[in-house]
């Protein structure tokens, strides 16, 4: 529940900053206040501010210039060029495609690709490298299928995974809670591919995405429950008459 509340604070900051941008308080080309100042204004942690800035950058509302600050790039929300896709839809599609890709890669992967795949597991142990290593792991498997159409499809899955705000947010919460589980699942996939066992590779990849889908559902249910509680508290406060007896 704590992680759900953290995500709510993060979106609260995003919504307030976007409103200020739309109102012209922070005009296009202007710089947002410093991270520490915004943390004080919105009464949140600095990591929460950083997450909000990432979401604004993904939405193409701001641009982060290292050493200079965060600058407004758009006064209106940029319409997506693709129809809305949920994290559940993307994960299901990845499960169907990447399970078969893993099976195909198990019979075609080279020794050098196996070595690179193993290195991603090592990098995945470090929090600052984990997400990048995760993506590279799947891209190496896609490449090892020797099928350009499959590789392109899987690369496009990752573009969606990194560019759609709702998908990005959903995975941030789930992946940060299951670091050891994620590493264990990728290791099982690697072992099956290294053994040149297509059936085991397919099953290991399928199990990985099945767990991820269930984790996404659990996070979604927790978020929905928190929203119901928030609305209930607001209604209780609006109609309560307990203060009349004091």
JOSULUR-V850002 format. One record per residue. PSI is psi as a letter, one per 30 degrees, with the letter a starting at -180 (NA if undefined). D_FIRST is the distance of its C-alpha to the first C-alpha in whole Angstrom. Layout:
((PSI	D_FIRST) (PSI	D_FIRST))
This chain:
((e	0) (e	4) (e	5) (e	5) (e	6) (e	9) (e	10) (e	11) (e	13) (e	14) (f	16) (e	17) (e	19) (e	20) (e	21) (e	23) (e	25) (e	26) (e	27) (e	29) (e	31) (e	32) (f	33) (g	35) (e	34) (j	33) (l	36) (k	36) (f	38) (l	36) (k	34) (l	30) (l	30) (l	29) (e	26) (e	26) (e	27) (e	24) (e	22) (e	23) (e	24) (g	21) (h	19) (l	17) (l	17) (e	20) (e	18) (e	16) (e	20) (e	21) (e	18) (e	19) (e	23) (e	22) (e	21) (e	24) (e	27) (e	26) (f	26) (h	30) (f	29) (l	30) (k	31) (j	31) (j	34) (k	34) (f	35) (e	36) (a	32) (k	31) (k	33) (k	33) (f	34) (k	34) (f	34) (l	33) (k	30) (k	32) (k	32) (k	31) (f	34) (l	32) (l	30) (k	27) (k	25) (l	22) (e	20) (e	21) (e	24) (e	25) (e	23) (e	25) (e	28) (e	28) (e	28) (e	31) (e	33) (f	31) (e	32) (e	36) (e	36) (e	35) (e	37) (e	40) (e	39) (f	40) (f	43) (f	44) (k	42) (l	44) (e	44) (e	43) (e	40) (e	39) (e	39) (e	37) (e	35) (e	35) (e	34) (e	31) (e	30) (e	31) (f	29) (f	26) (f	25) (k	25) (e	22) (f	24) (f	26) (e	24) (e	23) (e	27) (e	28) (e	26) (e	28) (e	31) (e	31) (e	30) (e	33) (e	35) (e	35) (e	36) (e	39) (f	40) (f	41) (g	44) (j	43) (e	42) (e	41) (e	38) (e	37) (e	37) (e	35) (e	32) (e	33) (e	32) (e	29) (e	28) (e	29) (e	27) (e	24) (f	25) (f	26) (j	24) (e	21) (e	19) (e	19) (e	19) (e	16) (e	14) (e	16) (e	15) (e	11) (e	13) (e	15) (f	14) (f	12) (h	15) (e	18) (e	20) (e	20) (e	21) (e	24) (e	25) (e	25) (e	27) (e	29) (e	30) (e	31) (e	33) (e	35) (e	36) (e	37) (f	39) (f	40) (h	42) (j	40) (e	39) (e	38) (e	35) (e	34) (e	34) (e	32) (e	30) (e	29) (e	28) (e	26) (e	24) (e	23) (e	22) (e	19) (e	18) (e	19) (e	17) (e	14) (e	14) (e	14) (e	11) (e	9) (e	11) (e	11) (e	7) (e	8) (e	11) (e	9) (e	8) (e	11) (e	13) (e	12) (e	13) (e	16) (e	17) (e	16) (e	19) (e	21) (e	21) (e	22) (e	25) (g	26) (k	26) (g	29) (f	28) (f	30) (f	33) (g	34) (NA	33))
